[in-house]
Amino acid sequence: MTTNRIRFAFSQPTATQQETHETIIIGGGMSGLGCAHRLRDHAQPFLMITPEIGGRVRTSPDGNVNYGAYYVTDDYQWTLPLVKTIDRVHITDGLFHQQDARYRFRSLRMLKHLPAMIRFNSDLHHFRQHFNAMNEFAGDFSRRHLIAADPVLQQAFDQPAEDYIRQRRLECLFADFIDPLLWASFFDSPYNVSTFFVLAASLPLIVPMHTFVFDTDAATKGFRDRIVSDSVQHVELGEKWHRVHTTAGRMFRCRNLVFATPMNHTNRLLGPLAQPIRGGIDVSFYHVRGQLRPRYRGAMRNFFTSDEATIISRERDGSYLYYYVNDQIDKYFESYSVITNDHWKPALFFHGKEFVNSQPAPNVFIASDHDMPSMENAFLNGRYTASLVLRPARKSSGNTSRIAVA
Ligand SMILES: Cc1cc2nc3c(=O)[nH]c(=O)nc-3n(C[C@H](O)[C@H](O)[C@H](O)COP(=O)(O)OP(=O)(O)OC[C@H]3O[C@@H](n4cnc5c(N)ncnc54)[C@H](O)[C@@H]3O)c2cc1C
């Protein structure tokens, strides 16, 4: 499948040569970029090996439509400079579907949920304060320790969302509105994840969100010539040097090796150092041009409950994105021609409470979105990993006990 992926010119050693580098970053998604930016800012030498830049921030061949990460919010401090925001995403543009019923966010149907909506809104504001306070430190401490340092976050992390929804009497609000919105956000039912992820993924209800175009030039500024366009096939981890072998037959040697690939790939490369990881969520999508059936027309987005596991979004160029678990494209489209059909396997890691050890061995580092998904959180995790590379003597379990929300 073709995408508008960046290709980089660089010196290509022959298969028999072995380049030596202080640090190699494997992967050019937001985690790898976060790591690279911090190393660049500290004038530390590194090489990035990646088949493309962006990873799960992926754009259609014509550059108009995002197939992976879809929105950024005004709370994205680190990643907003790496994108050009386009349109504000309004939930009020959406049409919600539940069995035969169709309704809008602002509708009589919402009236009966107003008290629950006010409760949920208030919980979101409270959670956001703690979440953003945590993110102030996320470039320097692990998520495991930051969550443990804040009882509000720890409780949300430990609590199944099902209990939260019941305790706050939000069942009906979730059934009609929040469940479809969250399926569109993380492709699963809120009842299958923790309160933490339900609240984090619901923040766009109170923080403006925007569609965007990824700015690859801004993302790679100052280190384009240190990017090798290749994939890592296998690594040999050593006490002093690590060796990296690529699919193009190149071989590199480094002291510090940063894995910034999705955790399922990282585990494959890590071999015996593989980490226990959370369960992934798979989703598939079509990018099509065509005509929706009449009951789905007239809205920017069609939201469906997690039972139907579908989201359909009309894009600025008139094309449609259709995300699904069970392919029912003919149910929604009267006619269509497929531009792309692909899968994210997995899209996100949401099931479970595992945290990845960012430094599983001396001079071996992991940057990823595993502990906390999203572009911003992946980038922050990359920055955290860079801090470990820069200060290997510092313990990641530094004192976080003074982190507090006013
Ligand atoms: C469908 C979908 C929708 C999403 N929506 C949003 C959203 O709206 N907003 C938001 O903030 N987040 C969203 N996310 C989440 C967000 O995209 C991710 O959390 C984040 O981009 C992950 O970044 P990463 O660098 O950790 O991993 P990735 O982006 O997966 O990057 C991994 C990198 O490693 C490279 N790589 C893989 N294998 C190798 C190898 N063997 N050798 C070398 N390189 C390799 C890849 O090419 C890639 O460059 C969404 C994700 C998906 C899938």
The ligand as an SDF file (V2000), in Angstrom:
LIG
                    3D

 53 58  0  0  0  0  0  0  0  0999 V2000
   -6.3100    4.4500   14.3440 C   0  0  0  0  0  0  0  0  0  0  0  0
   -5.5960    5.2670   15.4090 C   0  0  0  0  0  0  0  0  0  0  0  0
   -6.1550    6.4640   15.8350 C   0  0  0  0  0  0  0  0  0  0  0  0
   -5.4960    7.2320   16.7810 C   0  0  0  0  0  0  0  0  0  0  0  0
   -6.0260    8.4530   17.1160 N   0  0  0  0  0  0  0  0  0  0  0  0
   -5.2930    9.2790   17.8780 C   0  0  0  0  0  0  0  0  0  0  0  0
   -5.7080   10.6330   18.0290 C   0  0  0  0  0  0  0  0  0  0  0  0
   -6.7060   11.0720   17.4550 O   0  0  0  0  0  0  0  0  0  0  0  0
   -4.9320   11.4430   18.8030 N   0  0  0  0  0  0  0  0  0  0  0  0
   -3.7940   10.9970   19.4050 C   0  0  0  0  0  0  0  0  0  0  0  0
   -3.1150   11.7820   20.0820 O   0  0  0  0  0  0  0  0  0  0  0  0
   -3.3800    9.7210   19.2700 N   0  0  0  0  0  0  0  0  0  0  0  0
   -4.0940    8.8600   18.5020 C   0  0  0  0  0  0  0  0  0  0  0  0
   -3.6610    7.5920   18.2990 N   0  0  0  0  0  0  0  0  0  0  0  0
   -2.5050    7.0970   19.0610 C   0  0  0  0  0  0  0  0  0  0  0  0
   -1.1830    7.6180   18.5350 C   0  0  0  0  0  0  0  0  0  0  0  0
   -1.1610    7.5720   17.1300 O   0  0  0  0  0  0  0  0  0  0  0  0
   -0.0580    6.7420   19.0870 C   0  0  0  0  0  0  0  0  0  0  0  0
   -0.1990    6.6030   20.4900 O   0  0  0  0  0  0  0  0  0  0  0  0
    1.3180    7.2970   18.8090 C   0  0  0  0  0  0  0  0  0  0  0  0
    1.4030    7.8850   17.5390 O   0  0  0  0  0  0  0  0  0  0  0  0
    2.3330    6.1700   18.9650 C   0  0  0  0  0  0  0  0  0  0  0  0
    3.6290    6.6370   18.6530 O   0  0  0  0  0  0  0  0  0  0  0  0
    4.8800    5.6430   18.7970 P   0  0  0  0  0  0  0  0  0  0  0  0
    6.0640    6.3680   18.2950 O   0  0  0  0  0  0  0  0  0  0  0  0
    4.9500    5.1210   20.1940 O   0  0  0  0  0  0  0  0  0  0  0  0
    4.5690    4.3930   17.8830 O   0  0  0  0  0  0  0  0  0  0  0  0
    4.4000    4.3780   16.3010 P   0  0  0  0  0  0  0  0  0  0  0  0
    3.7200    5.6110   15.8520 O   0  0  0  0  0  0  0  0  0  0  0  0
    3.7780    3.0750   15.9620 O   0  0  0  0  0  0  0  0  0  0  0  0
    5.8760    4.4580   15.7360 O   0  0  0  0  0  0  0  0  0  0  0  0
    6.7160    3.3250   15.6470 C   0  0  0  0  0  0  0  0  0  0  0  0
    7.8150    3.5880   14.6340 C   0  0  0  0  0  0  0  0  0  0  0  0
    8.6540    2.4450   14.5840 O   0  0  0  0  0  0  0  0  0  0  0  0
    8.9020    2.1320   13.2130 C   0  0  0  0  0  0  0  0  0  0  0  0
    9.2480    0.7260   13.1560 N   0  0  0  0  0  0  0  0  0  0  0  0
    8.4550   -0.3570   13.3690 C   0  0  0  0  0  0  0  0  0  0  0  0
    9.1780   -1.4940   13.2320 N   0  0  0  0  0  0  0  0  0  0  0  0
   10.4480   -1.0980   12.9310 C   0  0  0  0  0  0  0  0  0  0  0  0
   11.6640   -1.7960   12.6640 C   0  0  0  0  0  0  0  0  0  0  0  0
   11.7190   -3.1400   12.6810 N   0  0  0  0  0  0  0  0  0  0  0  0
   12.7700   -1.0820   12.3910 N   0  0  0  0  0  0  0  0  0  0  0  0
   12.7550    0.2770   12.3820 C   0  0  0  0  0  0  0  0  0  0  0  0
   11.6250    0.9830   12.6300 N   0  0  0  0  0  0  0  0  0  0  0  0
   10.5040    0.3000   12.8890 C   0  0  0  0  0  0  0  0  0  0  0  0
    7.6080    2.4870   12.5150 C   0  0  0  0  0  0  0  0  0  0  0  0
    7.8120    2.6190   11.1180 O   0  0  0  0  0  0  0  0  0  0  0  0
    7.2930    3.8130   13.2150 C   0  0  0  0  0  0  0  0  0  0  0  0
    8.0100    4.8720   12.6260 O   0  0  0  0  0  0  0  0  0  0  0  0
   -4.2910    6.7860   17.3540 C   0  0  0  0  0  0  0  0  0  0  0  0
   -3.7310    5.5730   16.9300 C   0  0  0  0  0  0  0  0  0  0  0  0
   -4.3630    4.8270   15.9620 C   0  0  0  0  0  0  0  0  0  0  0  0
   -3.7370    3.5560   15.4670 C   0  0  0  0  0  0  0  0  0  0  0  0
  1  2  1  0
  2  3  1  0
  2 52  2  0
  3  4  2  0
  4  5  1  0
  4 50  1  0
  5  6  2  0
  6  7  1  0
  6 13  1  0
  7  8  2  0
  7  9  1  0
  9 10  1  0
 10 11  2  0
 10 12  1  0
 12 13  2  0
 13 14  1  0
 14 15  1  0
 14 50  1  0
 15 16  1  0
 16 17  1  0
 16 18  1  0
 18 19  1  0
 18 20  1  0
 20 21  1  0
 20 22  1  0
 22 23  1  0
 23 24  1  0
 24 25  2  0
 24 26  1  0
 24 27  1  0
 27 28  1  0
 28 29  2  0
 28 30  1  0
 28 31  1  0
 31 32  1  0
 32 33  1  0
 33 34  1  0
 33 48  1  0
 34 35  1  0
 35 36  1  0
 35 46  1  0
 36 37  1  0
 36 45  1  0
 37 38  2  0
 38 39  1  0
 39 40  1  0
 39 45  2  0
 40 41  1  0
 40 42  2  0
 42 43  1  0
 43 44  2  0
 44 45  1  0
 46 47  1  0
 46 48  1  0
 48 49  1  0
 50 51  2  0
 51 52  1  0
 52 53  1  0
M  END
$$$$
